[in-house]
Every structure is written in C-alpha cells, then in structure tokens.
Amino acid sequence: MPSFDIVSEVAMNEVQNAVENANRELQTRFDFRGVEASFELNKEVIKLAADADFQLKQMVEILRDKVIKRNIDASCLDIGEPEHSGRRYFLEVTLKEGIESDMAKKLVKLIKDSKIK
C-alpha cells in the first residue's frame, strides 16, 4: 500500500521578512510616532511590545497583514494574552507548525475510507 506524508511547515525566512516589514511600518505610521513599539522574532515566537493595550491590537493586525502578503496562512499565528509590566505591554505570538494529532487521525481515516488507489 502506498504511503504519503502531509507537511505543514512555516517558512521562517518569510516570517522574518514579514516581521522586518512590520517594524518598518511602525516607524512610518503616524499613530505610532513617538511610541516605543517593536516586533522581535525569537525562533518560533514573535514578541510584540508597546506602550498601550490598544496599540498591541493594532500591531497584531499589522503583523497579520504582513504575514498574509508573504503567502503565509494567518491561522499559523497563535496569539497569546497581553501582559503588563510597568508602563509597557507585551504580547507573544507563537507560530504553529504541523497538524494536531486528532486532526491527523481524522484525515487518515477519511483517506482510508475513501478507498482511493
């Protein structure tokens, strides 16, 4: 019986480009002028930092837009809860790779039940 593999990976070089583009957009946007806001990529986690909670929400939309423009599915972004430390707000966005085991089992069952050769 033939076998096949399903691969679900995120192109990290494209994610890095998207983060750099998002940082450039922060520098040029009027509503972020004079605000210490930044995106930082560490392996599989993108850390967002800003002065206010609503700015983090805007930054998530900027990041999502840049990721989509780089042909990466936005559903791979797992957005965490905002954290508050002093006068700064932080948010971690984790990149999801792979397929959850429950979903993989369902896919295998559907394929085997279809009896495609």
C-alpha positions as CSV (number, residue, x, y, z in Angstrom):
1,M,0.0,0.0,0.0
2,P,1.5,3.4,-1.0
3,S,2.1,6.0,1.7
4,F,2.2,9.7,1.7
5,D,3.2,12.5,4.0
6,I,1.5,15.7,4.8
7,V,3.8,18.5,5.8
8,S,2.7,21.7,7.4
9,E,5.7,24.0,7.9
10,V,6.2,27.7,8.2
11,A,8.9,29.3,6.0
12,M,10.9,31.1,8.7
13,N,12.7,33.3,6.2
14,E,9.4,34.7,5.1
15,V,8.3,35.2,8.7
16,Q,11.5,37.1,9.4
17,N,10.8,39.3,6.3
18,A,7.3,39.9,7.5
19,V,8.5,40.9,11.0
20,E,11.1,43.3,9.5
21,N,8.4,44.8,7.2
22,A,6.1,45.2,10.2
23,N,8.8,47.1,12.1
24,R,9.4,49.4,9.2
25,E,5.7,50.1,9.0
26,L,5.7,51.0,12.7
27,Q,8.4,53.6,12.0
28,T,6.3,55.3,9.3
29,R,2.8,55.2,10.8
30,F,1.5,58.4,12.3
31,D,-0.3,56.8,15.2
32,F,2.9,55.1,16.3
33,R,5.1,58.3,16.1
34,G,6.9,58.8,19.4
35,V,5.8,55.4,20.8
36,E,8.3,52.7,21.7
37,A,6.7,49.8,19.9
38,S,8.5,46.9,18.3
39,F,8.3,43.3,16.9
40,E,11.0,40.8,17.8
41,L,11.4,37.4,16.4
42,N,13.0,34.7,18.5
43,K,12.9,31.2,16.9
44,E,9.2,30.3,16.9
45,V,7.9,33.3,18.9
46,I,7.2,36.9,17.9
47,K,7.2,39.3,20.8
48,L,5.3,42.5,20.5
49,A,5.9,45.4,22.8
50,A,4.1,48.7,23.0
51,D,3.0,51.4,25.5
52,A,-0.7,50.6,25.5
53,D,-3.0,47.6,25.1
54,F,-4.9,49.1,22.0
55,Q,-1.6,49.5,20.3
56,L,-0.9,45.8,20.6
57,K,-4.1,45.1,18.9
58,Q,-3.1,47.4,16.0
59,M,0.3,45.7,15.9
60,V,-1.3,42.2,15.6
61,E,-3.3,43.4,12.6
62,I,-0.1,44.9,11.1
63,L,1.7,41.6,11.6
64,R,-1.2,39.5,10.2
65,D,-1.3,41.8,7.1
66,K,2.4,41.4,6.5
67,V,2.3,37.6,7.0
68,I,-0.6,37.3,4.5
69,K,1.3,39.4,2.0
70,R,4.2,36.9,2.3
71,N,1.8,34.0,1.4
72,I,1.8,32.5,4.9
73,D,-1.5,31.4,6.3
74,A,-2.5,33.7,9.1
75,S,-4.0,30.8,11.1
76,C,-0.5,29.7,11.9
77,L,-0.3,32.6,14.3
78,D,-1.3,31.7,17.9
79,I,-1.9,35.0,19.6
80,G,-1.4,34.9,23.4
81,E,-2.7,37.1,26.1
82,P,-1.3,40.6,26.7
83,E,1.0,41.0,29.7
84,H,1.5,44.3,31.6
85,S,4.8,45.2,33.1
86,G,5.3,48.7,34.4
87,R,4.2,51.1,31.7
88,R,4.8,48.5,28.9
89,Y,2.5,45.9,27.4
90,F,3.8,42.7,25.8
91,L,2.2,40.0,23.7
92,E,3.7,36.8,22.4
93,V,2.6,35.3,19.1
94,T,3.6,31.7,18.6
95,L,4.0,30.2,15.2
96,K,2.1,26.9,14.9
97,E,3.6,24.1,12.7
98,G,2.3,20.7,12.0
99,I,-1.1,19.1,12.3
100,E,-2.7,18.3,15.6
101,S,-2.8,14.5,16.3
102,D,-6.6,14.4,16.4
103,M,-6.9,16.2,13.1
104,A,-4.2,13.9,11.6
105,K,-6.2,10.8,12.7
106,K,-9.3,12.1,11.1
107,L,-7.5,12.8,7.9
108,V,-6.1,9.3,7.8
109,K,-9.5,7.8,8.5
110,L,-11.1,9.8,5.7
111,I,-8.5,8.9,3.2
112,K,-8.6,5.2,4.1
113,D,-12.4,5.1,4.0
114,S,-12.5,6.7,0.5
115,K,-10.5,3.7,-0.8
116,I,-8.7,5.7,-3.4
117,K,-5.9,3.9,-5.2
